[in-house]
Amino acid sequence: MMDRVNKDLLPMKAHYFLFNAGTGPVQPFLSTYARQLGFSATIVGVIYTILPISGMLAKPIVGAIADRFRCQKLMFLAAQLLTAAAFLAINFSPEIPKDQKVHFACDGDAVFDTSPLTKVEIDDCLVDQFQKIPGNVTCRLSCPMEEQFWKVVTQYWNASEYQNYHPDKFEFTAFVVREKTVRINNATYFGFKYVELNSGKTTKALCPCGKECHISTVCDITCDDYNLNNMVTQTAVSDEDVYSKSQFWIFLVLMIFGWVGQAVVVSVGDAICFQLLGDKHNRYGYQRLFGALGWGIFSVIAGVMVDSLSEGSSKKNFESAFYLSFAFLLLDFAISSNIKNAQTNQSTSILKDVGRLLVEFRIVVFLIWCIAVGMCTALMWQFLFFLIEDLAKNQGCDSQEWIKTLEGIVQAIQTLAGEMPFFFWSGKILKRIGHINAMSLVLLVIGIRFTLYSVITNPWWFLPIEFLNGLTFGLFYACMTSYASVAAPPGTEATMQGLVGAIFEGVGVSLGSFVGGLIYDAYNGPWTFRLFGIGALITCLLHAGVQYLIKRSGNKGSDYEARYTSPSEAFNALYDDQQEMTLVE
């Protein structure tokens, strides 16, 4: 029973593992990486609205070309190279323009602060991290001055060179004492006693005569300490103006290339996989689970690497994750070249065959289900890490040091403990309960999952919830792809997979990203997940009701009903499963 192996499927299994090992270190972190580049949650939502639309256009077009000209493998390999190149280039994306400004005040003691005048918001943890490092910090300030301010500079700072000459801005170097940094209300104050003038003279910064000789002005600043520079940095571009900046378009174009590459690899790759499986569509999960294995392992490794290489820094260094991704995607290209793919079926009228299928009511309901799940999936893909990081800030300053590790563990549980078992058992589950019942079950579990996210305050308690990803993505994806494959007319497999994937991502994920970004910015993370959770539960009830009416009306097909296997069929299925899962002869 264990002495044979389908060698034609080994490269396919290796592809799923390597491709997901290549995308896992980068894809989950791209939304938070975008946030670090200076994009707000609203802009991130807009970007992730555009990306699925690009995938929606690419999937059916490339799928139709692959079916028409029988070049699935060529398209498949080209998309892998496109994904690898795009991910590597994203690592070099420029940040949104930023200003470094502080409010300089001299009224007795000299300080500069992040008052509301500068529109800079500082995390308490950054201040705590800044104070722990010994030594002083040197900062260069350039300040516009009113006429009465020069009196303080010339009389009390001994800057006689400005007695008869008042430039547009007063430039000096301040020696900041870390221990004098304090937080008061919404502002952070950085104290200093001595300054160095342009003449090279070092003097005390004093304003001893009260309000009669004080200084209050907003200054440009740059310091020799990374954390302090980061604390006084603010995005110089509003959300309304960001679309006119080259940084936005460079990042968006690279993200589109990466998304299109992934979309084509997934849809055409699944079509190739189903062709290799022949009439054993229920074996798809056994191939796809290797992807969950690759994603789960290397998303954790990437999270640990990013945290380790970012130690002591207020920003995360994602460089290692991008290079790791590039290496695995190139290896995937080399292995995938050995996949034996022969397109035996060809439709004489692809658009007509697929179009005829789309007017069937049961297919319309299926596509609406794909959109609903896509909207919820968008929230998990784009904003779950936002929620984790926002909640982690309330757990203390040490939480920032392990945040990417936690996110990696979340990915590992989602894939290794969630998706893998359900990909393995998806064929039997779908045979047992049927595609229709599985669709309702997926929506029900999504609603429960999102509701739990909305009430938990410690992100570490998210970990048990991630086991549900086996149902909300593992079972969902197997259900969606196998349903599409069974429904596809002969010769339109890649087109149908591309179309269903386009509906899922181009409409569902796109709409979910846009709406989720708006709600997240307007309210907060917990409320966003709560509202989406309630929507999923309502949709679950509607879906179950519609399917009941379809069954009552007699609009049903044997391929889509809940069905059961006999003992002999179960034994034969087990025998085939063991052959499929045997990796050595």
C-alpha positions as CSV (number, residue, x, y, z in Angstrom):
1,M,0.0,0.0,0.0
2,M,2.9,2.4,0.7
3,D,5.2,1.2,-2.1
4,R,4.1,3.6,-4.8
5,V,4.3,7.4,-5.2
6,N,2.9,9.7,-7.9
7,K,6.1,11.3,-9.0
8,D,4.3,13.7,-11.2
9,L,2.9,15.4,-8.1
10,L,6.2,15.8,-6.2
11,P,7.2,19.0,-8.1
12,M,3.7,20.3,-7.4
13,K,4.0,19.7,-3.7
14,A,7.4,21.3,-3.8
15,H,6.0,24.3,-5.6
16,Y,3.3,24.9,-3.0
17,F,5.9,24.6,-0.2
18,L,8.6,26.9,-1.8
19,F,6.2,29.5,-3.2
20,N,4.5,29.9,0.2
21,A,7.9,29.8,1.9
22,G,8.8,32.7,-0.4
23,T,5.7,34.8,0.1
24,G,5.2,34.0,3.8
25,P,8.2,36.1,5.0
26,V,6.9,39.2,3.2
27,Q,3.2,39.1,2.3
28,P,1.7,39.2,5.9
29,F,3.9,42.2,6.9
30,L,3.3,44.4,3.9
31,S,0.5,46.4,5.4
32,T,2.5,47.2,8.5
33,Y,5.5,47.9,6.3
34,A,3.4,50.4,4.4
35,R,2.4,52.0,7.6
36,Q,6.1,52.3,8.5
37,L,6.8,54.0,5.2
38,G,4.3,56.7,6.3
39,F,1.0,55.6,4.8
40,S,-2.1,56.0,7.0
41,A,-4.7,53.2,7.5
42,T,-6.9,54.9,5.0
43,I,-4.2,54.9,2.3
44,V,-3.3,51.3,3.1
45,G,-6.9,50.5,2.6
46,V,-7.0,52.3,-0.7
47,I,-3.8,50.4,-1.9
48,Y,-5.3,47.1,-0.9
49,T,-8.5,48.1,-2.7
50,I,-6.5,48.6,-6.0
51,L,-4.4,45.4,-5.6
52,P,-7.3,42.9,-5.8
53,I,-8.7,44.7,-8.7
54,S,-5.5,44.3,-10.6
55,G,-5.6,40.6,-9.7
56,M,-9.2,40.5,-10.8
57,L,-8.2,41.7,-14.3
58,A,-5.0,39.6,-14.5
59,K,-6.4,36.2,-13.4
60,P,-9.1,35.7,-16.1
61,I,-7.1,37.3,-18.8
62,V,-4.0,35.3,-18.2
63,G,-6.1,32.2,-17.6
64,A,-7.9,32.6,-20.9
65,I,-4.6,33.1,-22.7
66,A,-3.1,30.1,-21.0
67,D,-6.2,28.0,-22.1
68,R,-6.3,29.4,-25.6
69,F,-2.7,29.0,-26.5
70,R,-2.0,26.0,-24.2
71,C,0.8,27.9,-22.4
72,Q,-0.1,27.4,-18.7
73,K,3.4,26.4,-17.6
74,L,5.0,29.4,-19.4
75,M,2.6,31.9,-17.7
76,F,3.1,30.0,-14.4
77,L,6.9,30.4,-14.4
78,A,6.9,34.0,-15.7
79,A,4.5,35.0,-12.9
80,Q,6.9,33.4,-10.3
81,L,9.8,35.6,-11.6
82,L,7.6,38.7,-11.6
83,T,6.7,38.0,-8.0
84,A,10.3,37.5,-6.9
85,A,11.5,40.7,-8.7
86,A,8.6,42.8,-7.3
87,F,9.1,41.7,-3.7
88,L,12.8,42.4,-3.8
89,A,12.1,45.9,-5.3
90,I,9.5,46.7,-2.6
91,N,12.4,46.5,-0.1
92,F,13.8,49.7,-1.7
93,S,10.6,51.7,-1.7
94,P,11.1,55.3,-0.6
95,E,9.3,56.7,2.4
96,I,6.7,59.4,2.2
97,P,8.3,62.8,2.8
98,K,8.6,63.7,6.5
99,D,9.4,66.8,8.5
100,Q,11.3,66.9,11.8
101,K,9.9,69.7,13.8
102,V,9.8,70.7,17.5
103,H,8.5,73.6,19.5
104,F,11.5,75.4,21.0
105,A,10.7,77.3,24.3
106,C,13.1,79.2,26.5
107,D,11.4,80.6,29.7
108,G,13.9,80.1,32.5
109,D,15.2,76.7,31.3
110,A,15.6,75.8,27.6
111,V,13.6,72.9,26.2
112,F,12.2,71.8,22.9
113,D,9.0,69.7,22.9
114,T,6.5,67.9,20.7
115,S,3.5,70.2,21.5
116,P,0.3,70.2,19.4
117,L,1.9,73.0,17.4
118,T,4.1,70.4,15.7
119,K,1.4,67.7,15.2
120,V,3.8,65.0,16.3
121,E,2.5,62.1,18.3
122,I,5.0,60.1,20.4
123,D,4.6,56.6,21.8
124,D,5.5,56.5,25.6
125,C,7.6,53.4,24.8
126,L,9.9,55.4,22.5
127,V,10.5,57.9,25.3
128,D,11.2,55.1,27.7
129,Q,13.7,53.5,25.3
130,F,15.4,56.9,24.7
131,Q,15.9,57.5,28.4
132,K,17.5,54.1,29.1
133,I,20.5,54.8,26.8
134,P,23.4,56.7,28.6
135,G,24.9,59.9,27.4
136,N,23.7,63.1,25.8
137,V,22.4,63.8,22.3
138,T,23.5,66.5,19.9
139,C,20.7,68.2,17.9
140,R,20.9,70.9,15.3
141,L,18.0,73.4,15.3
142,S,17.0,76.0,12.8
143,C,14.4,78.4,14.2
144,P,12.5,81.4,12.7
145,M,12.9,84.3,15.2
146,E,10.7,87.3,16.1
147,E,12.5,90.6,16.8
148,Q,12.1,90.4,20.6
149,F,13.7,86.9,20.7
150,W,17.0,88.3,19.5
151,K,17.3,90.2,22.7
152,V,17.6,87.0,24.7
153,V,20.1,85.5,22.3
154,T,22.4,88.6,22.3
155,Q,22.2,89.5,26.0
156,Y,21.8,86.1,27.8
157,W,23.5,83.7,25.4
158,N,26.4,86.0,24.8
159,A,25.8,85.9,21.0
160,S,27.3,89.3,20.3
161,E,27.6,88.5,16.6
162,Y,23.8,88.9,16.3
163,Q,23.8,92.3,17.9
164,N,23.4,94.2,14.6
165,Y,22.6,91.3,12.3
166,H,19.4,89.2,12.5
167,P,19.2,86.4,9.9
168,D,16.0,84.8,8.8
169,K,16.6,81.8,11.1
170,F,18.7,81.3,14.2
171,E,20.8,78.1,13.9
172,F,22.5,76.4,16.8
173,T,23.4,73.0,18.3
174,A,21.8,71.8,21.5
175,F,23.3,69.2,23.8
176,V,20.2,67.3,25.0
177,V,20.3,65.6,28.4
178,R,18.4,62.3,28.2
179,E,17.5,62.3,31.9
180,K,15.7,65.6,31.5
181,T,13.2,64.1,29.0
182,V,9.7,64.1,30.5
183,R,6.1,63.4,29.3
184,I,3.4,65.9,30.3
185,N,-0.1,65.4,29.0
186,N,0.2,65.0,25.2
187,A,3.7,66.6,24.8
188,T,7.3,65.3,25.4
189,Y,9.9,67.8,26.6
190,F,13.6,67.5,25.9
191,G,15.8,69.6,28.2
192,F,19.3,71.0,27.5
193,K,21.7,73.4,29.3
194,Y,24.3,74.2,26.8
195,V,24.3,75.2,23.1
196,E,26.9,75.8,20.5
197,L,26.6,78.8,18.2
198,N,27.7,79.0,14.6
199,S,30.8,80.8,15.7
200,G,31.9,77.7,17.6
201,K,31.2,79.3,21.0
202,T,29.6,77.1,23.7
203,T,27.3,78.9,26.1
204,K,24.5,78.3,28.6
205,A,20.9,78.5,27.2
206,L,19.2,80.7,29.7
207,C,16.1,83.0,29.6
208,P,16.1,84.4,33.2
209,C,13.7,87.3,32.9
210,G,10.4,85.5,32.6
211,K,7.8,86.4,30.0
212,E,9.6,89.6,29.1
213,C,12.4,87.8,27.4
214,H,11.1,84.3,26.5
215,I,11.5,82.5,23.2
216,S,8.7,80.4,21.6
217,T,9.0,79.2,18.0
218,V,8.7,76.0,15.9
219,C,12.1,74.8,14.6
220,D,13.4,72.3,12.1
221,I,15.6,69.8,13.9
222,T,18.0,66.9,13.2
223,C,19.8,64.9,15.8
224,D,22.6,62.3,16.0
225,D,20.3,59.8,17.7
226,Y,18.0,57.6,15.6
227,N,15.3,57.3,18.2
228,L,15.1,61.0,18.9
229,N,14.9,61.8,15.2
230,N,12.1,59.3,14.9
231,M,10.2,60.8,17.8
232,V,10.2,64.3,16.2
233,T,9.3,63.1,12.7
234,Q,5.9,63.7,11.2
235,T,4.5,62.9,7.8
236,A,4.8,66.0,5.7
237,V,2.0,65.0,3.3
238,S,-1.7,64.7,4.1
239,D,-3.8,61.8,2.8
240,E,-5.3,64.1,0.2
241,D,-1.9,65.1,-1.2
242,V,-0.2,61.7,-1.0
243,Y,-1.5,60.7,-4.4
244,S,0.6,63.4,-6.0
245,K,3.9,62.0,-4.6
246,S,6.2,59.6,-6.5
247,Q,6.7,57.6,-3.3
248,F,3.1,56.5,-3.4
249,W,3.1,55.5,-7.0
250,I,6.4,53.7,-6.8
251,F,5.1,51.6,-3.9
252,L,1.7,51.0,-5.5
253,V,3.2,49.9,-8.9
254,L,5.6,47.5,-7.2
255,M,2.8,46.1,-5.0
256,I,0.6,45.7,-8.2
257,F,3.4,43.7,-9.9
258,G,3.8,41.5,-6.8
259,W,0.1,41.0,-6.4
260,V,-0.5,40.2,-10.1
261,G,2.4,37.8,-10.0
262,Q,1.0,36.0,-7.0
263,A,-2.5,36.0,-8.4
264,V,-1.4,34.3,-11.7
265,V,0.8,31.8,-9.9
266,V,-2.0,30.8,-7.6
267,S,-4.8,30.5,-10.2
268,V,-2.8,28.9,-13.0
269,G,-0.9,26.8,-10.5
270,D,-4.2,25.5,-9.1
271,A,-5.5,24.7,-12.6
272,I,-2.3,22.7,-13.4
273,C,-2.7,20.9,-10.1
274,F,-6.3,19.9,-10.8
275,Q,-5.2,18.7,-14.3
276,L,-2.5,16.5,-12.7
277,L,-5.1,15.1,-10.2
278,G,-7.4,14.1,-13.0
279,D,-10.8,13.1,-11.6
280,K,-9.4,13.0,-8.0
281,H,-10.3,16.6,-7.2
282,N,-10.7,15.7,-3.5
283,R,-6.9,15.1,-3.4
284,Y,-6.2,18.9,-3.9
285,G,-6.0,19.5,-0.2
286,Y,-3.1,17.1,0.1
287,Q,-1.1,19.1,-2.3
288,R,-2.0,22.5,-1.0
289,L,-1.2,21.6,2.6
290,F,2.5,21.8,1.7
291,G,1.9,25.5,1.0
292,A,0.6,26.0,4.5
293,L,3.7,24.2,5.8
294,G,6.0,26.5,4.0
295,W,4.1,29.7,4.9
296,G,3.8,28.7,8.6
297,I,7.5,27.8,9.1
298,F,9.0,30.8,7.3
299,S,6.6,33.5,8.4
300,V,7.7,32.7,12.0
301,I,11.4,32.6,11.0
302,A,11.0,36.0,9.2
303,G,9.2,37.5,12.3
304,V,12.1,36.4,14.6
305,M,14.7,37.7,12.1
306,V,13.0,41.1,11.8
307,D,12.7,41.5,15.6
308,S,16.3,40.4,16.2
309,L,17.8,42.7,13.5
310,S,15.7,45.6,14.7
311,E,16.7,45.4,18.4
312,G,17.3,48.8,19.9
313,S,15.6,50.6,17.0
314,S,12.2,52.2,16.9
315,K,11.7,51.0,13.4
316,K,11.6,47.4,12.1
317,N,14.2,46.3,9.6
318,F,12.5,44.1,7.0
319,E,15.5,43.7,4.7
320,S,16.3,40.1,5.8
321,A,12.7,39.0,5.1
322,F,12.7,40.4,1.6
323,Y,16.0,38.6,0.7
324,L,14.8,35.4,2.2
325,S,11.6,35.7,0.1
326,F,13.6,36.3,-3.0
327,A,15.8,33.2,-2.5
328,F,12.8,30.9,-2.0
329,L,10.9,32.2,-5.0
330,L,13.9,31.7,-7.3
331,L,14.3,28.1,-6.0
332,D,10.5,27.6,-6.6
333,F,11.1,28.7,-10.2
334,A,13.8,26.1,-10.7
335,I,11.8,23.3,-9.1
336,S,8.5,24.3,-10.9
337,S,10.3,23.9,-14.3
338,N,10.2,20.2,-13.7
339,I,6.4,20.1,-13.5
340,K,4.9,17.8,-16.2
341,N,1.9,19.7,-17.5
342,A,-0.1,18.6,-20.6
343,Q,-3.3,20.5,-21.4
344,T,-5.4,17.8,-23.0
345,N,-8.7,19.6,-23.1
346,Q,-9.4,22.8,-25.1
347,S,-12.6,24.7,-25.4
348,T,-13.5,26.0,-28.8
349,S,-15.4,28.9,-27.3
350,I,-14.0,29.7,-23.8
351,L,-16.0,32.8,-23.1
352,K,-19.3,31.3,-24.4
353,D,-18.8,28.2,-22.2
354,V,-18.0,30.2,-19.1
355,G,-20.7,32.8,-19.8
356,R,-23.3,30.1,-20.0
357,L,-22.3,28.8,-16.6
358,L,-22.5,32.3,-15.0
359,V,-26.2,32.7,-15.6
360,E,-27.0,29.7,-13.4
361,F,-28.5,30.8,-10.1
362,R,-26.5,28.4,-8.0
363,I,-23.3,29.8,-9.5
364,V,-24.4,33.4,-8.8
365,V,-25.0,32.5,-5.2
366,F,-21.6,30.8,-5.1
367,L,-19.9,34.0,-6.4
368,I,-21.7,36.2,-3.9
369,W,-20.4,33.8,-1.2
370,C,-16.9,34.3,-2.6
371,I,-17.3,38.1,-2.3
372,A,-18.6,37.9,1.3
373,V,-15.7,35.7,2.4
374,G,-13.3,37.9,0.4
375,M,-14.4,41.0,2.3
376,C,-13.8,39.3,5.6
377,T,-10.5,37.8,4.4
378,A,-9.3,41.3,3.5
379,L,-9.8,42.4,7.1
380,M,-7.6,39.5,8.3
381,W,-4.9,40.0,5.7
382,Q,-4.6,43.8,5.9
383,F,-5.7,44.8,9.4
384,L,-5.2,41.9,11.8
385,F,-1.6,42.9,12.4
386,F,-2.8,46.6,12.8
387,L,-5.1,45.4,15.6
388,I,-2.3,43.3,17.2
389,E,0.1,46.1,17.3
390,D,-2.4,48.6,18.6
391,L,-3.4,46.3,21.4
392,A,0.2,45.5,22.2
393,K,1.0,49.1,22.9
394,N,-1.4,48.9,25.8
395,Q,0.6,45.9,27.3
396,G,3.8,47.9,28.1
397,C,6.9,49.0,26.3
398,D,8.5,45.6,26.1
399,S,5.7,44.5,23.8
400,Q,7.2,46.4,20.9
401,E,10.4,44.2,21.0
402,W,8.5,41.0,20.3
403,I,5.7,42.2,18.2
404,K,6.9,40.7,14.9
405,T,7.7,37.4,16.6
406,L,4.1,37.3,17.9
407,E,2.8,38.1,14.4
408,G,5.0,35.3,13.1
409,I,3.6,32.8,15.7
410,V,0.1,33.9,14.6
411,Q,0.9,33.0,11.0
412,A,2.4,29.7,12.1
413,I,-0.7,28.7,14.0
414,Q,-3.0,29.8,11.2
415,T,-1.1,27.6,8.7
416,L,0.5,24.7,10.6
417,A,-2.2,24.0,13.1
418,G,-5.1,25.5,11.2
419,E,-4.8,25.2,7.5
420,M,-2.7,22.1,7.2
421,P,-5.1,19.7,9.0
422,F,-8.1,21.1,7.1
423,F,-6.3,21.0,3.7
424,F,-5.5,17.3,4.5
425,W,-9.1,16.5,5.5
426,S,-10.9,18.9,3.1
427,G,-11.7,16.2,0.6
428,K,-13.4,14.0,3.2
429,I,-15.1,16.9,4.8
430,L,-16.5,18.2,1.5
431,K,-17.6,14.6,0.7
432,R,-19.3,14.3,4.1
433,I,-21.1,17.6,4.4
434,G,-21.1,18.9,0.8
435,H,-19.9,22.2,-0.6
436,I,-23.1,24.0,0.3
437,N,-23.0,23.2,4.0
438,A,-19.3,24.0,4.1
439,M,-19.9,27.5,2.7
440,S,-22.4,28.3,5.5
441,L,-20.0,26.8,8.1
442,V,-17.2,29.1,6.9
443,L,-19.3,32.2,7.3
444,L,-20.5,31.1,10.7
445,V,-16.9,30.6,12.0
446,I,-15.7,33.9,10.5
447,G,-18.4,35.7,12.5
448,I,-17.4,34.0,15.7
449,R,-13.7,34.6,15.1
450,F,-14.1,38.3,14.4
451,T,-16.4,38.8,17.4
452,L,-13.7,37.2,19.6
453,Y,-11.1,39.6,18.2
454,S,-13.3,42.5,19.1
455,V,-13.5,41.7,22.8
456,I,-10.0,40.5,23.6
457,T,-7.5,43.1,24.9
458,N,-4.3,41.1,25.2
459,P,-3.0,40.1,21.7
460,W,-1.4,36.9,23.1
461,W,-4.9,35.6,23.6
462,F,-5.4,35.8,19.8
463,L,-3.3,32.6,19.5
464,P,-6.0,30.1,20.3
465,I,-8.4,31.9,17.9
466,E,-5.9,31.3,15.0
467,F,-6.7,27.6,15.0
468,L,-10.0,28.6,13.4
469,N,-8.1,29.7,10.3
470,G,-8.3,26.0,9.3
471,L,-12.0,26.5,8.7
472,T,-12.1,30.1,7.6
473,F,-9.3,29.7,5.0
474,G,-8.2,26.1,4.7
475,L,-11.7,24.6,4.2
476,F,-12.9,27.8,2.4
477,Y,-10.1,27.7,-0.2
478,A,-10.4,24.0,-0.9
479,C,-14.2,24.4,-1.2
480,M,-13.9,27.4,-3.5
481,T,-11.3,25.9,-5.9
482,S,-12.8,22.4,-6.0
483,Y,-16.3,23.8,-6.6
484,A,-14.9,26.0,-9.5
485,S,-13.0,23.0,-10.9
486,V,-16.0,20.7,-10.9
487,A,-18.2,23.4,-12.4
488,A,-15.8,24.4,-15.2
489,P,-16.6,23.1,-18.7
490,P,-13.7,21.0,-20.2
491,G,-10.9,23.2,-21.5
492,T,-11.8,26.2,-19.4
493,E,-10.2,25.1,-16.1
494,A,-7.6,28.0,-15.9
495,T,-10.2,30.5,-17.0
496,M,-12.7,29.4,-14.4
497,Q,-10.1,29.3,-11.6
498,G,-9.0,32.8,-12.7
499,L,-12.6,34.1,-12.8
500,V,-13.5,32.7,-9.3
501,G,-10.2,34.0,-7.9
502,A,-10.9,37.4,-9.5
503,I,-14.3,37.6,-7.9
504,F,-12.9,36.6,-4.5
505,E,-10.0,39.1,-4.6
506,G,-11.0,41.7,-7.1
507,V,-14.4,42.3,-5.7
508,G,-14.5,40.8,-2.2
509,V,-10.9,41.5,-0.9
510,S,-10.9,44.9,-2.7
511,L,-14.2,46.0,-1.2
512,G,-13.2,44.7,2.3
513,S,-9.9,46.5,2.2
514,F,-11.5,49.8,1.3
515,V,-14.4,49.6,3.8
516,G,-12.1,48.2,6.5
517,G,-9.6,51.0,6.1
518,L,-12.3,53.7,6.4
519,I,-13.9,52.1,9.5
520,Y,-10.5,51.4,11.1
521,D,-9.4,55.1,10.8
522,A,-12.9,56.4,11.8
523,Y,-13.4,54.2,14.8
524,N,-10.8,51.6,15.9
525,G,-9.7,48.0,15.4
526,P,-12.0,46.2,17.8
527,W,-15.1,48.0,16.4
528,T,-14.1,47.2,12.8
529,F,-13.8,43.5,13.5
530,R,-17.0,43.5,15.5
531,L,-19.0,45.1,12.7
532,F,-17.5,42.7,10.1
533,G,-18.2,39.8,12.4
534,I,-21.9,40.7,12.8
535,G,-22.1,41.1,9.0
536,A,-20.6,37.6,8.5
537,L,-23.2,36.0,10.9
538,I,-26.1,37.8,9.1
539,T,-24.7,36.6,5.7
540,C,-24.4,33.1,7.0
541,L,-28.1,33.0,7.9
542,L,-29.0,34.5,4.5
543,H,-26.9,32.0,2.6
544,A,-28.4,29.0,4.5
545,G,-31.9,30.3,3.8
546,V,-31.3,30.8,0.1
547,Q,-29.7,27.4,-0.3
548,Y,-32.7,25.9,1.5
549,L,-35.1,27.6,-0.9
550,I,-32.9,26.4,-3.9
551,K,-33.2,22.8,-2.6
552,R,-36.9,23.1,-2.1
553,S,-37.4,24.4,-5.6
554,G,-35.5,21.5,-7.0
555,N,-32.6,23.5,-8.5
556,K,-29.9,21.2,-7.5
557,G,-27.2,19.0,-8.9
558,S,-25.6,15.9,-7.7
559,D,-22.1,17.4,-7.9
560,Y,-23.0,20.0,-5.2
561,E,-25.2,18.2,-2.8
562,A,-24.1,16.8,0.6
563,R,-23.0,13.3,0.0
564,Y,-21.6,10.3,1.9
565,T,-19.2,7.5,1.0
566,S,-19.8,3.8,1.4
567,P,-17.4,1.7,3.5
568,S,-15.7,0.3,0.3
569,E,-15.4,3.8,-1.2
570,A,-13.9,5.1,2.1
571,F,-11.4,2.2,2.1
572,N,-10.4,3.0,-1.5
573,A,-10.1,6.7,-0.8
574,L,-7.8,5.9,2.2
575,Y,-5.6,3.7,-0.1
576,D,-5.3,6.5,-2.6
577,D,-4.6,9.1,0.1
578,Q,-1.7,7.0,1.4
579,Q,-0.3,6.8,-2.1
580,E,-0.6,10.6,-2.6
581,M,1.1,11.4,0.7
582,T,4.0,9.0,0.3
583,L,7.1,11.0,-0.6
584,V,9.6,8.2,-0.8
585,E,9.5,4.9,-2.6
